[in-house]
Amino acid sequence: FVQLDRTEKVKNCQDPEFCKKLVVDYYFEKVQKLKFGIYDIDNKSFDLNDDDYLGGIECTLGHVCIHVSVFTRPLELKQGKLAGKGTITISAEEIKDNRVVHLEIEAQNLDKKDIFGKSDPFLEFYKQSDAGTWQLVYRSEVIKNNLNPCWKKFSVPLQTFCGGDFNKPIKVQCADHDSDGSHDLIGTLETTLAQMQTAGAGSLVEYECIHSEKKQKKKNYKNSGIIRIKSCKIETEYSFLDYVMGGCQINFTVGVDFTASNGDPKSPDSLHYISPDGVNEYLMAIWSVGSVVQDYDTDKLFPAFGFGAQVPPSWQVSHEFALNFNPSNPYCQGIQGIVDAYRQILPQIRLYGPTNFSPIINHVAMFAAHSLQQGTAAQYFILLIITDGEITDLDQTRQAIVNASKLPMSIIIVGVGEADFKAMEFLDGDSCVLKSVTGEPAVRDIVQFVPFRQFKNAPREALSQVVLAEVPKQLVSYYKWQGWPPLKLPEIKAM
């Protein structure tokens, strides 16, 4: 099993309701095995191996889909062994709508729930299912010690928010957050998206926040505060396919590590040794990733570079030399062209060091920055770096990645050999936001690291699937951040 996604963490709660939606592509023709695992997390580590496993279930996506509304199963520690009395309830729905609801909400005069200090309010939004039950669709951040909070602007897919039905009832619950998980209800309201949509351009939509028990007990009870919709906008969210079918070109560049730690290419122990059947881990990584990416590039011309070697005729160390030895035209014809250039250059260079990533990242970033002058979603750049180990210029690389996160660019790092790749995992930024040495955070996560050893005995497509899994999301997040639609807008299908 490979982790696809995980929910948010709900603190101090034995009956958690998770609001983050997990999106999975559905293929009718495949048996898609899924595993849902519940963990008790007591640390800040992203790794789940040091957390307590509370149980889970295994099923297929087809099984989830046939239970159109919801299905509940007992949690198991392993097949056939129940994890106490815990259960998991899963609901699934097909995403048919690519519109998104953007909301800005504030409140006034909320009830004070804490003895010491004011309330710490947060909002929860629920949609009504076809069965009449309420289903959590969004949970806001907590605003500390404030009876007149203004929550951050947030977005929810229209499908998730109300199933695309503007008149479907929506319940909004306002509560006072307590760290022990026993949140105190401040009040609730019911509305519809159609009503909320009337907000904007200076006209707020106001709702009384009502605590029903308080209302019954107190004769002079008015409300527990006012919830105000400042803005409610609905926008179309474009997909990766919308962009590439709309004319966005994917530009693929390869960087190959030729440092001495790889070993002498003539020795069978070397990572650059080409076996009698004509392969090594570097070539397999180039083929796996390149064979998928090349379909999205119309001219099939790919720049390919090496780093960390002494190159003729001066025999100076270079960290961005063209694999075809033509610095003015480093383009190779197709993936086969990269493979041919790699084979030809191996006997002509001396493996050396150190292992510096920043020159080649900055090289590709320069082209990505130049493409910004078009001001359209016309070009996106993918850099594949294949390396055997520890990085020497970590600080400079961190800065290069933070700079590149502002550009239409993704970086894929494939680690070959048996080295310790802790620095690569750090650059991946999955466990926390990558920051430069000066503390500047990356605008978005653009790095995906994968150790090749996990895929040695797997089919070639397994590596490309995992390596390229984040690219579509990264491309879409970039153009969304810029506010750029596809070059050619998709045709609206009649409903």
Order of alpha helices (4+ residues) and beta strands (2+ residues): beta-beta-alpha-beta-beta-beta-beta-beta-beta-alpha-beta-beta-alpha-beta-alpha-beta-alpha-beta-alpha-beta-beta-beta-beta-beta-alpha-beta-alpha-beta-alpha-beta-alpha-beta-alpha-alpha
